[in-house]
Amino acid sequence: MIRYVFKIYYLGNKYTGSQRQANGQGVFNHVEIAFIKSNYINSFKESKFIAMSRTDVDVSALSNVFVLELKNTPHLNKINKFLPKDNSIIIYDYAEIDADFNPRHVHHKVYKYMIENPNQEIINKLNRIKHFEGTHNFSNLIKKDGAGTKNPISNIYQIDIQKINTNFIITFKGDKFGREQIRKIIGYITDEKFLDIEPNEILIPSEIEVSSADPQFLVLFDTKYDGKIDWHFNQKILQFSNLIKNNEYSINIKLYQTSMLKFLLNT
Protein backbone atom coordinates (compact mmCIF):
# COMPACT_ATOMS: atom_id res chain seq x y z
CA MET A 1 0.00 0.00 0.00
CA ILE A 2 1.20 3.52 -0.83
CA ARG A 3 0.18 6.64 1.07
CA TYR A 4 -1.03 9.60 -0.95
CA VAL A 5 -1.96 13.13 0.01
CA PHE A 6 -4.70 14.90 -1.96
CA LYS A 7 -5.83 18.52 -2.35
CA ILE A 8 -9.54 19.20 -2.53
CA TYR A 9 -11.76 22.14 -3.45
CA TYR A 10 -15.40 22.43 -2.40
CA LEU A 11 -18.28 24.85 -2.06
CA GLY A 12 -19.38 24.88 1.56
CA ASN A 13 -22.95 26.02 0.99
CA LYS A 14 -23.71 22.75 -0.82
CA TYR A 15 -22.92 20.45 2.11
CA THR A 16 -23.36 19.95 5.85
CA GLY A 17 -19.68 20.59 6.59
CA SER A 18 -16.57 18.75 5.48
CA GLN A 19 -16.85 15.84 7.93
CA ARG A 20 -18.81 12.71 7.07
CA GLN A 21 -22.37 12.98 8.37
CA ALA A 22 -25.10 10.47 9.15
CA ASN A 23 -27.23 12.07 6.41
CA GLY A 24 -24.48 11.42 3.87
CA GLN A 25 -24.18 15.08 2.92
CA GLY A 26 -20.75 15.93 4.32
CA VAL A 27 -18.06 16.67 1.75
CA PHE A 28 -16.08 13.58 2.68
CA ASN A 29 -19.15 11.33 2.40
CA HIS A 30 -19.07 12.12 -1.32
CA VAL A 31 -15.30 11.73 -1.52
CA GLU A 32 -15.39 8.28 0.11
CA ILE A 33 -18.10 7.13 -2.30
CA ALA A 34 -16.07 8.42 -5.27
CA PHE A 35 -12.98 6.45 -4.23
CA ILE A 36 -15.06 3.31 -3.64
CA LYS A 37 -16.89 3.57 -6.99
CA SER A 38 -13.61 4.13 -8.82
CA ASN A 39 -12.29 0.92 -7.21
CA TYR A 40 -9.42 2.46 -5.28
CA ILE A 41 -10.64 1.60 -1.76
CA ASN A 42 -13.23 -0.42 0.12
CA SER A 43 -13.68 2.19 2.86
CA PHE A 44 -11.98 5.21 4.41
CA LYS A 45 -11.40 3.25 7.61
CA GLU A 46 -9.57 0.45 5.87
CA SER A 47 -7.50 2.96 3.86
CA LYS A 48 -6.52 5.01 6.94
CA PHE A 49 -8.19 8.25 5.89
CA ILE A 50 -7.03 11.42 7.67
CA ALA A 51 -8.28 14.93 6.84
CA MET A 52 -6.15 17.97 7.50
CA SER A 53 -8.93 20.30 8.59
CA ARG A 54 -12.59 20.22 9.51
CA THR A 55 -14.73 23.01 8.06
CA ASP A 56 -18.24 23.89 9.19
CA VAL A 57 -21.44 24.22 7.18
CA ASP A 58 -21.13 26.99 4.55
CA VAL A 59 -17.34 27.29 4.89
CA SER A 60 -15.61 26.63 1.57
CA ALA A 61 -12.12 25.40 0.74
CA LEU A 62 -9.70 25.94 -2.10
CA SER A 63 -7.05 23.80 -0.42
CA ASN A 64 -8.17 21.29 2.17
CA VAL A 65 -5.96 18.20 2.33
CA PHE A 66 -6.49 14.51 3.11
CA VAL A 67 -4.49 11.27 3.13
CA LEU A 68 -5.36 7.74 1.97
CA GLU A 69 -3.50 4.47 1.47
CA LEU A 70 -4.02 3.00 -2.02
CA LYS A 71 -2.80 -0.04 -3.91
CA ASN A 72 -2.71 1.78 -7.26
CA THR A 73 -1.66 5.20 -8.51
CA PRO A 74 -4.74 7.47 -8.45
CA HIS A 75 -6.15 8.98 -11.62
CA LEU A 76 -8.05 12.10 -10.62
CA ASN A 77 -10.31 12.22 -13.67
CA LYS A 78 -11.56 8.74 -12.83
CA ILE A 79 -12.27 9.71 -9.20
CA ASN A 80 -13.82 13.10 -10.00
CA LYS A 81 -16.23 11.41 -12.40
CA PHE A 82 -18.05 10.07 -9.34
CA LEU A 83 -18.20 13.40 -7.50
CA PRO A 84 -21.17 15.82 -7.83
CA LYS A 85 -21.75 16.90 -11.42
CA ASP A 86 -22.02 20.58 -10.49
CA ASN A 87 -18.24 20.73 -9.74
CA SER A 88 -18.95 21.67 -6.12
CA ILE A 89 -16.29 19.14 -5.04
CA ILE A 90 -13.10 18.55 -7.02
CA ILE A 91 -9.94 16.66 -6.09
CA TYR A 92 -7.30 18.50 -8.08
CA ASP A 93 -3.85 17.37 -6.95
CA TYR A 94 -2.02 14.53 -5.23
CA ALA A 95 1.43 13.34 -4.18
CA GLU A 96 3.03 10.21 -2.83
CA ILE A 97 4.13 10.68 0.80
CA ASP A 98 6.15 8.96 3.51
CA ALA A 99 4.56 6.68 6.08
CA ASP A 100 5.04 9.24 8.87
CA PHE A 101 3.39 12.15 7.05
CA ASN A 102 0.48 13.62 9.01
CA PRO A 103 -1.69 16.14 7.10
CA ARG A 104 -2.58 17.90 10.36
CA HIS A 105 1.05 18.83 11.03
CA VAL A 106 1.10 21.94 8.87
CA HIS A 107 3.58 24.78 8.81
CA HIS A 108 0.69 27.17 8.29
CA LYS A 109 -2.83 27.57 6.98
CA VAL A 110 -4.23 30.56 5.13
CA TYR A 111 -7.87 31.61 5.46
CA LYS A 112 -9.63 34.51 3.79
CA TYR A 113 -12.75 36.22 5.05
CA MET A 114 -14.80 38.80 3.15
CA ILE A 115 -16.57 41.54 5.09
CA GLU A 116 -19.32 42.67 2.77
CA ASN A 117 -20.19 46.37 2.58
CA PRO A 118 -19.20 47.32 6.16
CA ASN A 119 -20.41 50.60 7.60
CA GLN A 120 -17.96 53.34 8.59
CA GLU A 121 -17.95 52.28 12.23
CA ILE A 122 -16.71 48.80 11.29
CA ILE A 123 -14.18 50.23 8.84
CA ASN A 124 -12.78 52.39 11.62
CA LYS A 125 -12.30 49.25 13.76
CA LEU A 126 -10.59 47.15 11.09
CA ASN A 127 -7.04 48.05 12.09
CA ARG A 128 -7.71 46.51 15.50
CA ILE A 129 -7.55 43.13 13.83
CA LYS A 130 -3.77 43.49 13.45
CA HIS A 131 -3.49 43.23 17.25
CA PHE A 132 -4.34 39.53 16.94
CA GLU A 133 -1.07 38.85 15.14
CA GLY A 134 1.43 36.90 17.24
CA THR A 135 1.04 34.23 19.90
CA HIS A 136 -2.04 34.62 22.11
CA ASN A 137 -4.55 32.71 24.19
CA PHE A 138 -7.66 32.76 21.98
CA SER A 139 -9.96 30.96 24.43
CA ASN A 140 -12.57 33.75 24.25
CA LEU A 141 -12.56 33.44 20.46
CA ILE A 142 -12.99 29.68 20.06
CA LYS A 143 -16.33 27.89 20.16
CA LYS A 144 -16.97 26.50 23.63
CA ASP A 145 -16.15 22.78 23.75
CA GLY A 146 -15.03 22.96 20.12
CA ALA A 147 -11.70 21.92 18.61
CA GLY A 148 -8.90 24.03 20.02
CA THR A 149 -10.38 24.70 23.46
CA LYS A 150 -7.93 22.35 25.19
CA ASN A 151 -4.99 24.26 23.77
CA PRO A 152 -6.24 27.73 22.81
CA ILE A 153 -2.78 29.24 22.33
CA SER A 154 -1.88 29.73 18.69
CA ASN A 155 0.36 31.90 16.59
CA ILE A 156 -1.13 34.07 13.86
CA TYR A 157 1.87 34.97 11.74
CA GLN A 158 0.19 37.60 9.62
CA ILE A 159 -3.15 39.35 9.07
CA ASP A 160 -3.64 41.44 5.96
CA ILE A 161 -6.51 43.77 5.08
CA GLN A 162 -7.39 44.66 1.50
CA LYS A 163 -10.23 46.80 0.22
CA ILE A 164 -11.92 45.76 -3.02
CA ASN A 165 -14.69 48.12 -4.09
CA THR A 166 -16.95 48.36 -1.01
CA ASN A 167 -15.80 45.05 0.49
CA PHE A 168 -12.81 44.06 2.59
CA ILE A 169 -10.81 40.82 2.38
CA ILE A 170 -9.08 39.79 5.62
CA THR A 171 -6.31 37.20 5.17
CA PHE A 172 -5.16 35.13 8.15
CA LYS A 173 -1.93 33.11 8.10
CA GLY A 174 -1.21 31.00 11.19
CA ASP A 175 0.00 27.71 12.59
CA LYS A 176 -3.44 26.58 13.76
CA PHE A 177 -6.94 27.89 14.38
CA GLY A 178 -9.59 26.70 16.83
CA ARG A 179 -13.17 26.06 15.79
CA GLU A 180 -14.84 29.32 14.69
CA GLN A 181 -11.76 31.31 15.80
CA ILE A 182 -11.55 33.41 12.64
CA ARG A 183 -15.30 33.94 12.53
CA LYS A 184 -15.28 35.09 16.15
CA ILE A 185 -12.40 37.50 15.49
CA ILE A 186 -14.48 38.95 12.66
CA GLY A 187 -17.51 38.92 14.96
CA TYR A 188 -15.60 41.00 17.50
CA ILE A 189 -14.73 43.52 14.77
CA THR A 190 -18.24 43.76 13.33
CA ASP A 191 -20.35 43.67 16.52
CA GLU A 192 -21.11 47.18 17.79
CA LYS A 193 -21.28 46.00 21.42
CA PHE A 194 -17.47 45.64 21.34
CA LEU A 195 -16.91 49.18 20.08
CA ASP A 196 -15.22 50.24 23.33
CA ILE A 197 -13.44 46.94 24.09
CA GLU A 198 -9.83 46.77 22.93
CA PRO A 199 -8.27 43.56 21.49
CA ASN A 200 -6.05 43.06 24.56
CA GLU A 201 -9.21 42.99 26.69
CA ILE A 202 -10.99 40.45 24.48
CA LEU A 203 -7.92 38.19 24.75
CA ILE A 204 -8.08 38.00 28.56
CA PRO A 205 -9.72 34.60 29.33
CA SER A 206 -13.23 35.24 30.65
CA GLU A 207 -16.86 34.27 30.17
CA ILE A 208 -17.39 36.92 27.51
CA GLU A 209 -19.51 35.75 24.56
CA VAL A 210 -18.49 36.73 21.04
CA SER A 211 -20.82 35.80 18.18
CA SER A 212 -19.36 34.09 15.12
CA ALA A 213 -19.56 35.89 11.79
CA ASP A 214 -21.40 34.43 8.79
CA PRO A 215 -19.57 31.24 7.65
CA GLN A 216 -20.36 31.63 3.96
CA PHE A 217 -17.69 34.33 3.60
CA LEU A 218 -14.88 32.17 4.99
CA VAL A 219 -12.55 30.21 2.70
CA LEU A 220 -9.75 27.80 3.63
CA PHE A 221 -7.45 29.21 1.00
CA ASP A 222 -4.08 27.47 1.28
CA THR A 223 -2.05 24.96 3.29
CA LYS A 224 1.72 24.71 3.52
CA TYR A 225 3.95 21.95 4.91
CA ASP A 226 7.58 21.80 5.92
CA GLY A 227 9.68 19.97 3.37
CA LYS A 228 9.05 19.36 -0.31
CA ILE A 229 5.95 17.59 -1.59
CA ASP A 230 6.07 16.54 -5.24
CA TRP A 231 2.54 17.45 -6.27
CA HIS A 232 1.13 16.27 -9.59
CA PHE A 233 -1.17 18.68 -11.35
CA ASN A 234 -4.11 17.48 -13.40
CA GLN A 235 -4.50 19.28 -16.75
CA LYS A 236 -8.30 19.15 -16.77
CA ILE A 237 -8.34 20.66 -13.30
CA LEU A 238 -6.17 23.47 -14.63
CA GLN A 239 -8.91 24.14 -17.17
CA PHE A 240 -11.47 24.14 -14.37
CA SER A 241 -9.39 26.60 -12.32
CA ASN A 242 -9.37 28.92 -15.32
CA LEU A 243 -13.18 28.77 -15.33
CA ILE A 244 -13.14 29.75 -11.68
CA LYS A 245 -10.85 32.68 -12.40
CA ASN A 246 -13.31 33.79 -15.07
CA ASN A 247 -16.09 33.71 -12.47
CA GLU A 248 -18.08 30.97 -14.21
CA TYR A 249 -18.06 29.17 -10.86
CA SER A 250 -18.21 30.67 -7.41
CA ILE A 251 -17.52 29.95 -3.76
CA ASN A 252 -21.08 31.03 -3.02
CA ILE A 253 -23.77 33.24 -4.50
CA LYS A 254 -22.72 36.41 -2.71
CA LEU A 255 -19.07 35.99 -3.61
CA TYR A 256 -20.16 35.50 -7.19
CA GLN A 257 -22.36 38.59 -7.14
CA THR A 258 -19.50 40.75 -5.85
CA SER A 259 -16.86 39.16 -8.11
CA MET A 260 -14.70 38.27 -5.10
CA LEU A 261 -13.69 34.81 -6.20
CA LYS A 262 -11.53 36.14 -9.00
CA PHE A 263 -9.73 38.32 -6.50
CA LEU A 264 -9.25 35.45 -4.07
CA LEU A 265 -7.70 33.18 -6.68
CA ASN A 266 -5.36 35.85 -8.00
CA THR A 267 -3.81 36.75 -4.63
Summary of the structure (lengths in Angstrom):
residues: 267
radius of gyration: 18.9
end to end distance: 37.2
largest distance: 58.7
contacts: 804
relative contact order: 0.18
helix: 29%
strand: 27%
